[in-house]
Amino acid sequence: MRLLRNSGWFVFLIGWVALGAPLVLGAQEVVYKDSRPMKKVFESQKADGTGSPSAEQAKDTRIAYDPTGKTDPFKSFLAEQEVPEEKKETKPARQKTYLETLDLSQLELIAIVMGPKGSWGMVRDSKGVGHVIQKGTPIGTNGGVVHGITEKEVTVREEYKDFRGNVQHKDIAKKLPGLLAE
């Protein structure tokens, strides 16, 4: 490459490609070919050479496509989409609570009460309103449920589907504000 840059060959080569190559390549002649005669589909026809083949010959040449055991060419092979189940009319959809309309980042854990009859927590929303929660309370926009309450934190478990369609769990811990430094 250094040899080409130091000599005049580099300039000549660039000029030839830019100007001369299209002229040389464009000088080729166009060749037209005659069309070929049509092939006969059926070997035996009537004696006079005209007419259509018999019904038996037509049956023999027909090919039937059988798609069993073959993949669908119009279906994506990367990810199979889950077919939505039919909505059951007997069971009406449950209305979401106010806590289910808020994201977990909008809620702050302000108190935990532990007792012999159970454990409760209190979260405060962005408006400053407190809400009492216990194990099993639906919370968050991603379908989370309070999974556990300990002395230091409340654990919210959210279910989601990974790229393979398997159900996975994600635990999110909300800690008391005074315990964040520890």
C-alpha positions, 0 to 999 in steps of 0.5 A, a space after each residue: 500500500 505504501 508503494 502505491 501511495 508513493 508512486 504515480 500508480 495510485 493516481 493512475 489506478 484511481 483515475 482508471 477506476 473512476 473514468 475508464 472502468 465504466 466505459 470498458 464495462 459498458 461496451 459489451 454487446 447485448 445478445 438476444 436469444 430465440 425462445 425455445 419450443 414448448 415441451 410436451 407434458 404427456 408423451 403419448 397423445 392421439 395418433 394425429 398429434 392433436 388432442 388432450 391426454 386421457 383421464 388416466 394420464 392426467 390422474 397419473 401426473 397430478 401431485 397432492 401436497 400433504 402438509 402433515 409433519 411439516 412446519 408451517 412456513 408462515 409461522 414464526 420459528 423464533 417464538 410461539 405466541 400463546 393463544 389467549 384463552 376464551 374469556 369466561 363469562 361466568 366469572 366477571 373480572 375483578 376490579 383493581 384496588 387503588 394499590 394496584 393502580 400505583 407503581 411500587 416506586 410510588 409507595 413508601 413503607 412507613 410502618 410494620 406491626 408484628 403481633 401474635 395474630 399476624 403482621 401488617 405494614 403501612 405504605 404511603 402513596 405520593 399523595 401522603 395517604 397511608 394504606 394498610 397491607 398484609 400478606 396476600 394483599 395485591 399491590 403494584 401495576 405488575 400484578 404483585 402480591 405481598 409475599 412476606 412481612 418481616 421486622 425490617 421489610 415487606 417483600 412483594 412478589 411479581 409474576 412474569 413470563 420470560 422469553 420462553 413462556 415460563 412463569 418466573 417470580 421476582 421478589 421486590 423488598 420495600 425496607 423501612 426508611 430508618 433501616 436503609 443505611 444498615 
